[in-house]
Amino acid sequence: MKAEVEALVDELKRLRKAGVSRVNVSEDAIRALKQFAKAPQLDEATRTQVLESIPEQVRSANASDFDEVFKASKTEVKKKAVRAGQGAKLPRPPSVTLPEGDKKTRWEALRDMVLNCRVCNQHVKPGKKVVFGVGNIDADIFFCGEAPGADEEIQGEPFVGKAGQLLTKMIQAMGLQREDVYIGNIMNWRPEMPTPTGNRPPTLEEMNFCLPYLKAQVAVVQPKLIVALGATAVKGLLGADSFRSLRDVKGQWQEFEGVPVMPTYHPSYLLRNDTKRDKRAAWEDWLKVMEKAGLPISERQQGFFL
């Protein structure tokens, strides 16, 4: 929260420097800001900056006007986090060589390699975990996300938060169980943020470092197809410059390492956009996945979200 306050202060300073002397802020919002400035967790310098950043002349207005400024400050926090991630140089992507043996032997060797990766562990917060793929190593369908979130880095397993719960329900709607498929991420650690909460997309350098580990998982599992969940995952698989918007490739078969890839919405997108239209648009992609995987499709499944 301190980082968000600092970002807000920077925005107010920018407005003042630009000659803005009157800001649309409600009296309640001003009181809240002053109250936060008195919070004991803030050091004296930050507290002073917060108070000094409030324009002397304030025109009373709706609190939503203040929310816009605060929203901008949160966006700036995320941008700073991305810039910090870009500034942290990573070594060259690892060269992955797996031992001879059956799938289980090779998968376990790969898992140990990732969980003990020096670079991965350097970027994991104290008490949190590196996250490796889980599921059926003989699966026909490989679900690929972008990076672990807060719940995932605690449990050390991909897609266990709210988005993961929705993913599980969608897998069940296909007539399968979570244990029947394989689930992984391009990234093996949660991208760092300057605040305890919030997530950001991984940088291209971060994804490129972890990509050999993902390729090795695909090589071991040998799925019939990959479902790429969300624009960041799709860019990680197909290349950062392969498309401008997810809509350009969503629902259209692509390819990664010789394996068909279906780009579709991330479950978190569906949680934010809980409409029948978006759910149906996603489900139509999943019907294509079921067809290519050779799964039976009932009339009831054909009509989901219509």
C-alpha positions in Angstrom: 0.0 0.0 0.0 2.9 2.4 0.7 4.0 2.0 -3.0 0.5 2.9 -4.1 0.5 6.0 -1.9 3.9 7.0 -3.3 2.6 6.6 -6.8 -0.5 8.7 -5.9 1.8 11.4 -4.5 3.8 11.3 -7.7 0.7 11.8 -9.8 -0.5 14.7 -7.7 2.9 16.3 -7.9 2.8 15.9 -11.7 -0.6 17.6 -11.8 0.6 20.5 -9.6 3.8 20.9 -11.8 1.5 21.0 -14.8 -0.3 24.0 -13.3 -3.3 22.2 -12.0 -4.4 24.0 -8.8 -7.9 22.5 -8.5 -8.6 18.8 -8.4 -12.0 17.1 -8.4 -11.8 15.4 -5.0 -14.6 14.9 -2.5 -14.2 16.0 1.1 -14.6 12.4 2.3 -11.7 11.4 0.0 -9.5 14.2 1.4 -10.3 13.2 4.9 -9.4 9.6 4.0 -6.1 10.7 2.4 -5.2 12.7 5.5 -6.1 9.9 7.8 -3.9 7.5 5.8 -1.1 10.1 6.1 -1.4 9.7 9.9 -1.0 5.9 9.7 1.8 4.7 11.9 3.3 2.4 9.2 4.3 5.5 7.1 7.6 7.1 7.7 7.7 10.8 8.4 9.0 11.7 5.0 6.3 9.8 3.2 3.6 11.2 5.5 4.8 14.8 4.8 4.8 14.1 1.1 1.2 12.9 1.1 0.0 16.0 3.0 2.0 18.4 0.9 0.7 16.8 -2.3 -2.9 17.7 -1.6 -3.7 20.9 -3.4 -4.7 23.8 -1.1 -7.7 24.6 -3.2 -10.0 21.6 -3.7 -13.4 21.7 -5.4 -15.8 19.3 -3.9 -17.0 16.6 -6.4 -17.9 12.9 -6.6 -15.6 10.4 -5.0 -15.4 8.7 -8.4 -13.2 11.6 -9.6 -10.7 10.8 -6.8 -11.0 7.1 -7.7 -9.7 7.8 -11.2 -6.6 9.4 -9.8 -6.1 6.5 -7.4 -6.7 4.0 -10.2 -4.0 5.8 -12.2 -1.6 5.4 -9.2 -2.2 1.7 -9.0 -1.5 1.4 -12.8 1.7 3.3 -12.2 2.7 0.8 -9.5 2.2 -2.1 -11.9 4.2 -0.3 -14.6 7.0 0.3 -12.1 6.9 -3.4 -11.2 7.2 -4.4 -14.9 10.1 -1.9 -15.3 11.8 -3.4 -12.3 11.4 -6.9 -13.7 12.8 -5.8 -17.0 15.7 -4.2 -15.2 16.6 -7.4 -13.4 18.8 -9.2 -15.9 18.5 -12.9 -16.1 21.2 -15.4 -17.3 20.8 -17.3 -20.5 17.9 -19.7 -20.6 18.9 -23.1 -19.3 19.9 -26.1 -21.5 17.7 -29.0 -20.5 19.0 -32.5 -20.9 16.8 -35.3 -19.6 18.0 -38.8 -18.7 17.0 -41.9 -20.6 14.1 -43.8 -19.2 10.3 -43.9 -19.1 8.0 -40.9 -18.9 7.9 -41.0 -15.1 11.7 -41.1 -14.7 12.2 -38.2 -17.2 9.3 -36.1 -15.7 10.6 -36.5 -12.1 14.2 -35.6 -13.2 12.8 -32.5 -14.9 10.7 -31.6 -11.8 13.8 -31.8 -9.6 15.7 -29.7 -12.1 13.1 -26.9 -12.0 12.4 -27.0 -8.2 16.2 -26.7 -7.6 16.8 -24.1 -10.3 19.0 -21.4 -8.8 17.5 -18.6 -10.8 13.9 -19.7 -10.1 14.6 -19.9 -6.4 16.3 -16.5 -6.4 13.1 -14.9 -7.6 10.7 -16.6 -5.2 9.7 -14.7 -2.1 10.8 -16.1 1.3 8.4 -18.9 2.4 6.9 -19.3 -1.1 7.5 -22.0 -3.7 8.7 -22.6 -7.2 5.7 -23.9 -9.2 6.0 -26.9 -11.6 3.4 -28.5 -13.8 1.0 -31.2 -12.4 -1.4 -33.8 -13.8 -1.4 -36.8 -16.0 1.9 -37.2 -17.8 0.1 -39.3 -20.4 -2.6 -36.6 -21.0 -3.8 -35.8 -24.4 -4.5 -32.2 -23.4 -1.9 -29.8 -21.9 -3.3 -26.6 -20.4 -0.7 -23.8 -20.3 -1.0 -20.6 -18.3 1.4 -17.6 -18.0 2.7 -17.5 -14.4 1.8 -18.5 -10.8 -0.3 -16.1 -8.6 -0.5 -15.7 -4.9 -2.3 -19.0 -4.2 -0.1 -20.9 -6.5 3.2 -19.8 -5.0 1.9 -20.8 -1.6 0.8 -24.3 -2.6 3.5 -24.9 -5.3 0.8 -25.9 -7.9 -0.5 -24.1 -10.9 -4.1 -22.9 -11.1 -5.3 -23.5 -7.5 -6.9 -20.1 -6.9 -10.3 -18.8 -8.1 -9.2 -19.0 -11.7 -8.0 -22.5 -11.1 -11.3 -23.5 -9.6 -13.1 -22.2 -12.7 -10.6 -24.1 -14.9 -11.4 -27.3 -13.0 -15.1 -26.8 -13.6 -14.6 -26.2 -17.3 -12.5 -29.4 -17.5 -15.3 -31.3 -15.8 -17.7 -29.8 -18.3 -15.7 -31.5 -21.0 -16.4 -34.8 -19.3 -12.9 -35.1 -17.7 -11.4 -34.6 -14.3 -8.4 -32.4 -13.4 -6.3 -35.6 -13.0 -7.0 -36.5 -16.6 -5.1 -33.5 -18.1 -1.8 -31.8 -17.6 -1.6 -28.2 -16.3 1.5 -26.0 -16.4 2.7 -22.4 -16.8 5.3 -20.8 -18.9 6.8 -19.1 -15.8 7.9 -21.1 -12.7 7.8 -18.3 -10.2 5.4 -15.4 -9.5 6.6 -12.2 -11.1 7.8 -9.8 -8.4 5.7 -6.8 -7.4 6.6 -3.9 -5.1 3.4 -4.6 -3.1 2.3 -7.7 -1.2 -0.8 -8.0 -3.4 -1.4 -7.8 -7.1 0.0 -9.5 -10.2 1.7 -8.5 -13.3 2.4 -10.2 -16.6 5.9 -11.8 -16.9 8.4 -9.9 -19.0 9.6 -11.4 -22.3 13.0 -12.1 -20.7 11.4 -14.0 -17.8 9.3 -16.1 -20.1 12.2 -16.8 -22.4 14.3 -18.0 -19.4 11.6 -20.5 -18.3 10.5 -21.6 -21.8 13.1 -24.5 -22.1 11.5 -26.0 -19.0 8.0 -25.8 -20.6 9.3 -27.3 -23.8 10.8 -30.2 -21.9 7.4 -30.8 -20.2 5.7 -30.9 -23.6 8.4 -33.3 -24.8 7.8 -35.6 -21.9 4.0 -35.5 -21.8 3.6 -35.6 -25.6 0.1 -34.2 -25.6 -2.2 -34.2 -28.7 -2.8 -30.5 -28.2 -2.1 -27.5 -26.0 -4.7 -25.0 -24.7 -3.0 -21.6 -24.3 -4.9 -19.7 -21.6 -4.8 -15.9 -22.1 -2.8 -13.5 -24.3 0.4 -13.7 -22.3 0.6 -17.5 -22.5 -0.2 -17.4 -26.2 2.6 -14.8 -26.8 5.0 -17.0 -24.7 4.3 -19.9 -27.0 3.9 -18.3 -30.4 6.2 -15.3 -29.9 5.7 -11.8 -28.6 5.2 -10.3 -32.1 3.0 -13.1 -33.4 -0.2 -11.1 -33.0 -1.5 -7.8 -31.7 -4.6 -8.8 -29.8 -5.8 -12.2 -28.6 -8.8 -11.8 -30.8 -6.5 -12.1 -33.8 -5.7 -15.7 -33.0 -8.4 -16.8 -30.4 -10.1 -20.0 -31.5 -7.7 -20.6 -34.4 -5.3 -23.5 -34.3 -1.7 -22.6 -34.0 1.4 -24.7 -33.3 4.2 -25.0 -30.7 7.0 -27.5 -31.0 4.9 -29.4 -33.5 1.9 -29.6 -31.2 -1.4 -27.9 -32.1 -2.2 -25.0 -29.9 -5.7 -23.5 -29.2 -5.5 -19.9 -28.0 -8.4 -19.0 -25.7 -9.4 -16.8 -22.8 -7.7 -17.1 -19.4 -10.2 -18.2 -16.7 -9.5 -15.0 -14.8 -10.8 -13.1 -17.8 -14.1 -15.0 -17.6 -14.3 -14.2 -13.9 -14.0 -10.5 -14.6 -16.3 -10.7 -17.6 -19.1 -13.0 -16.4 -21.4 -12.8 -19.3 -23.0 -15.6 -21.3 -21.5 -14.2 -24.5 -17.9 -14.4 -23.2 -18.5 -17.8 -21.7 -20.0 -19.1 -25.0 -17.1 -17.6 -26.9 -14.7 -19.5 -24.7 -16.7 -22.7 -24.8 -16.7 -22.8 -28.6 -12.9 -22.9 -28.4 -13.2 -25.8 -25.9 -15.6 -27.6 -28.2 -12.8 -27.5 -30.9 -10.4 -28.9 -28.4 -12.7 -31.7 -27.5 -13.2 -32.5 -31.2 -9.5 -32.6 -32.0 -8.8 -34.7 -28.8 -11.4 -37.2 -29.9 -13.7 -36.6 -27.0 -17.4 -37.3 -27.3 -19.6 -34.2 -27.5 -23.2 -34.5 -26.4 -26.1 -32.2 -27.5 -26.1 -30.8 -24.0 -22.4 -29.9 -24.2 -23.0 -28.4 -27.7 -25.6 -26.0 -26.2 -23.7 -24.8 -23.1 -24.1 -21.0 -22.6 -26.5 -20.5 -25.5 
